[in-house]
């Protein structure tokens, strides 16, 4: 479970980094109603999916931990 959480964390950080530090400057430089490129869509979905995986694994681990006690 810890490995799945680590993968989700890495996906979230990479997606967030790409969306903020690459996507925003790209959007500012091409401000004439640009189409969203595939890599920016992928970065947004990675950040959303990564945080979802991390939160889901934490909830599962806490539920298992509370069941033991």
C-alpha positions, -999 to 999 in steps of 0.1 A, spaced: 0 0 0 29 23 7 43 18 -28 9 28 -43 8 59 -22 44 68 -33 34 64 -70 3 86 -64 25 112 -47 50 113 -76 22 116 -101 7 145 -82 39 163 -78 49 159 -115 15 169 -127 13 199 -104 49 210 -113 42 207 -151 8 225 -149 21 254 -129 57 259 -141 53 249 -177 16 252 -184 10 287 -170 39 304 -188 28 286 -220 -7 299 -216 5 335 -209 27 335 -240 -1 321 -263 -30 341 -249 -49 344 -282 -74 316 -273 -51 286 -276 -62 250 -277 -50 231 -246 -22 208 -256 -21 171 -247 8 175 -222 -10 201 -202 -42 180 -200 -21 150 -189 -4 171 -162 -38 182 -148 -51 147 -148 -19 134 -132 -22 159 -104 -59 151 -98 -53 113 -101 -23 114 -79 -40 132 -51 -70 108 -54 -47 78 -51 -29 92 -21 -61 101 -3 -77 67 -11 -47 47 2 -46 68 34 -83 62 40 -79 25 34 -49 23 58 -67 43 85 -98 21 82 -76 -10 86 -57 5 115 -89 14 133 -103 -21 128 -73 -36 146 -77 -16 177 
